[in-house]
């Protein structure tokens, strides 16, 4: 039986790619590892930020939708992204950095049983820095050109928070289909881990009644979880269908293969392969510095470039 080794990437909506590019590169210090387009709507940027090579488990991705309105927060939605930093001293560094750059943030506190610092980007996307205490995505690589010192750099994704009306439905999907372990429950909150004891595959589920979130700028579109290869992806496609869910079928995204499905609360999950990765069409030294298109869109490059507004580094 296969297991899920952790998060692959998480995808959000931004209204303005230029502002988004500045925040995640210049303030958070991540590397822009791929500048491409939404393959289903190729006149829309799709930006990926992560470690040196965009390793699975480090990737934050954004679709630029210039017409995106505000997010009306509610339930049945992804509501927070955890990011790992090395030490509690790192939280002090980041608190001072956020104050310097005018980033909305909390005091140093605790979240999901770890020391934490909550913050938001300019579009209201909710995130939290969590002290890793040695935990990180095993293949995370330092980005030597980051404006953030190595000892405080973000080391990949951590706990992802999902708020739903029916907690037990989502719990069943995570534990019975994908083999997540429920590691704690307090009142209307439960924590699940794909790899026991490791936060880089952790999902925090909160129960909340009320209106469904209306997505907009700063909202989270979907979470992708990792599988090793095509064979495992086909296995999970069968498992999800056998439990009564419809899937997209396997889609070749060139940089990885994936499938999509919605669980009973309407939460959209992607299951994505580790490879071939972002270096399939780019040199590691210049990764993310040019517009990359998958082969099936290359003949539309002139049309696509004419519509996209240039951003820094392109």
C-alpha positions as CSV (number, residue, x, y, z in Angstrom):
1,X,0.0,0.0,0.0
2,X,1.3,3.5,-0.9
3,X,1.5,6.4,1.5
4,X,1.4,10.2,1.1
5,X,4.9,11.7,1.9
6,X,3.5,15.2,2.5
7,X,2.4,18.3,0.7
8,X,3.4,19.0,-2.9
9,X,2.3,22.6,-3.4
10,X,-0.6,24.9,-2.6
11,X,-2.3,27.3,-5.1
12,X,-3.8,30.7,-4.4
13,X,-5.4,33.6,-6.3
14,X,-3.7,37.0,-6.7
15,X,-5.0,40.1,-8.4
16,X,-1.7,41.5,-9.3
17,X,1.4,39.5,-10.2
18,X,3.8,42.4,-9.8
19,X,2.9,43.0,-6.2
20,X,2.8,39.2,-5.5
21,X,6.2,38.8,-7.0
22,X,7.6,41.6,-4.8
23,X,6.2,40.1,-1.6
24,X,7.2,36.5,-2.0
25,X,10.7,37.2,-3.5
26,X,11.8,40.4,-1.7
27,X,10.1,40.1,1.6
28,X,9.6,36.3,2.2
29,X,12.9,35.6,0.4
30,X,11.6,32.7,-1.7
31,X,12.9,31.9,-5.1
32,X,10.6,32.4,-8.1
33,X,11.2,28.9,-9.5
34,X,8.7,29.0,-12.4
35,X,7.0,31.8,-14.3
36,X,4.5,30.1,-16.6
37,X,0.7,30.3,-17.3
38,X,-2.4,28.6,-16.2
39,X,-2.6,25.7,-18.7
40,X,-6.4,25.7,-18.6
41,X,-6.5,29.5,-19.2
42,X,-3.1,30.4,-20.8
43,X,-3.5,34.2,-20.8
44,X,-3.2,34.0,-17.0
45,X,0.1,33.9,-15.1
46,X,0.9,31.0,-12.9
47,X,3.8,31.8,-10.6
48,X,5.6,29.3,-8.4
49,X,7.9,30.2,-5.4
50,X,9.9,27.8,-3.3
51,X,13.4,26.7,-2.5
52,X,16.4,26.7,-4.9
53,X,14.8,24.3,-7.4
54,X,11.2,24.4,-6.4
55,X,11.2,21.1,-4.5
56,X,7.9,19.4,-3.8
57,X,6.7,20.5,-0.4
58,X,8.2,24.0,-0.8
59,X,6.0,25.4,-3.6
60,X,3.6,28.3,-3.2
61,X,1.8,28.9,-6.5
62,X,-0.4,31.8,-7.6
63,X,-2.9,32.3,-10.5
64,X,-3.1,36.0,-11.5
65,X,-6.7,37.0,-12.0
66,X,-6.8,40.8,-12.6
67,X,-10.6,40.9,-12.1
68,X,-10.5,39.1,-8.8
69,X,-12.6,40.8,-6.1
70,X,-12.2,40.5,-2.3
71,X,-12.5,37.3,-0.5
72,X,-15.5,36.9,1.8
73,X,-14.3,34.6,4.5
74,X,-16.3,31.7,5.6
75,X,-16.3,27.9,6.0
76,X,-15.6,25.0,3.6
77,X,-12.3,26.6,2.6
78,X,-8.6,26.5,3.1
79,X,-8.0,29.1,5.7
80,X,-4.3,29.2,6.6
81,X,-0.9,28.1,5.3
82,X,1.9,27.1,7.7
83,X,5.6,27.7,6.7
84,X,8.6,26.3,8.5
85,X,11.4,28.4,9.9
86,X,14.4,26.9,11.7
87,X,14.3,28.2,15.3
88,X,12.4,30.4,17.7
89,X,15.1,33.1,17.1
90,X,13.8,33.0,13.5
91,X,10.4,34.2,14.7
92,X,12.0,37.2,16.3
93,X,13.9,37.9,13.1
94,X,10.7,37.7,11.1
95,X,8.7,39.8,13.5
96,X,11.2,42.6,13.1
97,X,11.3,42.1,9.3
98,X,7.5,42.3,9.1
99,X,7.6,45.5,11.1
100,X,10.2,47.0,8.8
101,X,8.1,46.2,5.7
102,X,4.7,47.0,7.1
103,X,3.4,43.4,7.0
104,X,0.4,42.7,9.1
105,X,1.4,40.2,11.8
106,X,0.6,38.9,15.3
107,X,2.8,38.6,18.4
108,X,4.8,35.4,18.8
109,X,2.3,32.8,19.9
110,X,1.5,29.1,19.6
111,X,-0.3,27.3,16.8
112,X,-0.8,23.5,16.2
113,X,1.4,22.9,19.2
114,X,4.3,24.9,17.8
115,X,5.7,28.3,18.4
116,X,4.3,30.6,15.8
117,X,4.0,34.0,14.1
118,X,0.8,34.7,12.1
119,X,0.9,37.1,9.2
120,X,-0.9,38.1,6.0
121,X,0.3,39.3,2.6
122,X,-1.1,42.5,1.1
123,X,-4.2,40.6,-0.3
124,X,-5.1,39.1,3.0
125,X,-3.8,35.6,2.5
126,X,-3.4,34.1,6.0
127,X,-0.1,32.4,6.8
128,X,1.8,31.3,9.9
129,X,5.5,30.8,10.5
130,X,6.1,27.7,12.6
131,X,9.3,26.7,14.3
132,X,10.6,23.4,12.8
133,X,12.9,22.3,15.6
134,X,14.9,20.4,13.0
135,X,11.9,19.3,10.8
136,X,11.9,20.4,7.2
137,X,11.3,18.9,3.8
138,X,14.2,16.5,3.5
139,X,15.2,17.7,0.0
140,X,14.8,21.4,0.8
141,X,17.8,23.5,-0.7
142,X,19.0,26.8,0.4
143,X,18.5,29.7,-2.0
144,X,21.8,31.5,-1.7
145,X,20.6,34.7,-3.4
146,X,17.7,35.2,-1.0
147,X,17.6,38.5,0.9
148,X,16.8,36.4,4.0
149,X,19.8,35.0,5.9
150,X,20.2,31.2,5.5
151,X,19.7,30.7,9.3
152,X,16.2,32.2,9.0
153,X,15.0,31.1,5.6
154,X,11.6,29.5,5.1
155,X,12.2,25.7,4.8
156,X,9.0,24.6,3.1
157,X,5.3,24.1,3.8
158,X,4.0,23.0,7.2
159,X,0.5,22.7,8.6
160,X,-2.3,23.6,6.2
161,X,-5.6,24.7,7.8
162,X,-9.0,23.7,6.4
163,X,-12.3,24.9,7.9
164,X,-15.4,22.9,7.1
165,X,-18.9,22.4,8.2
166,X,-18.6,18.6,8.4
167,X,-15.3,17.7,10.1
168,X,-16.0,14.0,10.2
169,X,-16.5,13.8,6.4
170,X,-13.1,15.4,5.7
171,X,-11.5,13.2,8.5
172,X,-12.9,10.1,6.8
173,X,-11.4,11.1,3.5
174,X,-8.0,11.8,5.0
175,X,-7.8,8.7,7.2
176,X,-9.7,6.1,5.3
177,X,-8.6,6.9,1.7
178,X,-5.1,8.4,2.2
179,X,-3.9,6.9,5.4
180,X,-3.5,10.1,7.4
181,X,-3.3,9.6,11.2
182,X,-5.4,11.8,13.5
183,X,-2.8,12.9,16.1
184,X,-4.9,15.2,18.2
185,X,-8.4,16.6,18.7
186,X,-9.5,19.5,20.9
187,X,-13.2,20.6,20.7
188,X,-13.9,21.5,17.1
189,X,-10.3,21.1,15.9
190,X,-8.4,18.0,14.8
191,X,-4.9,17.6,13.4
192,X,-3.9,14.9,10.9
193,X,-0.5,13.9,9.6
194,X,0.4,11.9,6.5
195,X,3.7,10.9,8.0
196,X,3.4,10.4,11.7
197,X,5.4,13.0,13.7
198,X,6.2,15.2,10.6
199,X,4.6,18.6,10.2
200,X,5.3,18.9,6.4
201,X,2.3,16.7,5.7
202,X,0.1,18.1,8.5
203,X,-3.5,19.2,8.0
204,X,-5.4,21.1,10.7
205,X,-9.1,20.8,10.3
206,X,-11.5,23.2,12.1
207,X,-15.3,22.8,12.3
208,X,-17.3,25.9,11.6
209,X,-20.9,26.4,10.5
210,X,-22.0,29.4,8.5
211,X,-21.8,30.6,4.9
212,X,-19.3,29.1,2.5
213,X,-16.3,31.3,1.8
214,X,-16.5,33.3,-1.4
215,X,-13.1,33.2,-3.0
216,X,-11.2,36.2,-4.4
217,X,-7.8,37.7,-4.2
218,X,-5.8,36.2,-1.3
219,X,-7.9,33.0,-1.2
220,X,-6.6,29.5,-1.5
221,X,-7.8,27.5,-4.5
222,X,-6.5,24.0,-3.7
223,X,-3.9,21.9,-1.9
224,X,-1.8,19.4,-3.8
225,X,-0.5,16.3,-2.0
226,X,2.6,14.3,-3.0
227,X,3.0,11.0,-4.7
228,X,6.3,9.6,-6.0
229,X,5.4,8.6,-9.6
230,X,2.9,7.8,-12.3
231,X,2.2,4.3,-10.9
232,X,1.2,5.7,-7.5
233,X,-0.9,8.4,-9.1
234,X,-2.9,5.8,-11.0
235,X,-3.3,3.9,-7.8
236,X,-4.8,6.9,-5.9
237,X,-7.1,7.7,-8.9
238,X,-8.6,4.2,-8.4
239,X,-8.8,4.6,-4.6
240,X,-10.6,7.9,-4.9
241,X,-13.1,6.7,-7.5
242,X,-13.7,3.5,-5.5
243,X,-14.9,5.7,-2.6
244,X,-17.5,7.4,-4.8
245,X,-15.7,10.6,-5.7
246,X,-15.3,11.8,-9.2
247,X,-11.8,12.7,-10.4
248,X,-10.5,14.7,-13.3
249,X,-8.5,11.7,-14.4
250,X,-4.8,12.0,-14.8
251,X,-3.6,15.3,-16.3
252,X,-0.1,15.8,-17.7
253,X,1.1,19.3,-16.4
254,X,4.5,18.8,-18.0
255,X,6.3,19.6,-14.7
256,X,4.4,16.9,-12.9
257,X,1.3,14.8,-13.5
258,X,-1.8,15.2,-11.3
259,X,-5.4,14.6,-10.7
260,X,-8.1,16.6,-9.0
261,X,-11.2,15.8,-6.9
262,X,-13.5,17.5,-4.4
263,X,-14.3,15.9,-1.1
264,X,-17.7,16.0,0.6
265,X,-17.4,19.6,1.9
266,X,-16.3,20.9,-1.6
267,X,-12.6,21.1,-0.7
268,X,-10.5,20.7,-3.8
269,X,-7.5,18.4,-3.6
270,X,-4.9,17.8,-6.2
271,X,-2.6,14.7,-6.1
272,X,0.7,15.4,-7.9
273,X,3.8,13.5,-8.8
274,X,7.2,14.6,-7.6
275,X,8.7,14.7,-11.1
276,X,9.9,15.5,-13.6
277,X,10.2,19.0,-11.8
278,X,10.9,22.5,-12.9
279,X,14.3,21.9,-14.3
280,X,12.9,19.9,-17.2
281,X,12.8,23.1,-19.3
282,X,15.1,25.4,-17.4
283,X,18.7,25.7,-16.1
284,X,19.0,25.6,-12.3
285,X,21.0,28.9,-12.3
286,X,18.3,30.9,-14.2
287,X,15.2,29.1,-13.0
288,X,12.1,31.3,-13.0
289,X,13.7,34.2,-14.8
290,X,11.9,33.8,-18.1
291,X,8.4,32.8,-19.3
292,X,8.3,29.0,-19.6
293,X,5.5,27.3,-21.5
294,X,4.8,23.6,-21.8
295,X,5.4,22.2,-25.3
296,X,1.7,22.1,-26.2
297,X,1.5,25.9,-25.7
298,X,4.7,26.9,-27.3
299,X,3.1,27.7,-30.7
300,X,1.0,30.3,-28.9
301,X,3.9,32.1,-27.3
302,X,3.6,35.3,-29.3
303,X,-0.2,35.5,-28.5
304,X,0.4,34.8,-24.8
305,X,3.3,37.2,-24.4
306,X,1.3,40.0,-26.1
307,X,-1.5,39.7,-23.4
308,X,0.6,39.2,-20.3
309,X,1.9,42.3,-18.5
310,X,5.7,42.0,-17.8
311,X,6.8,41.6,-14.2
312,X,10.2,42.0,-12.6
313,X,12.7,39.5,-14.0
314,X,10.9,39.2,-17.3
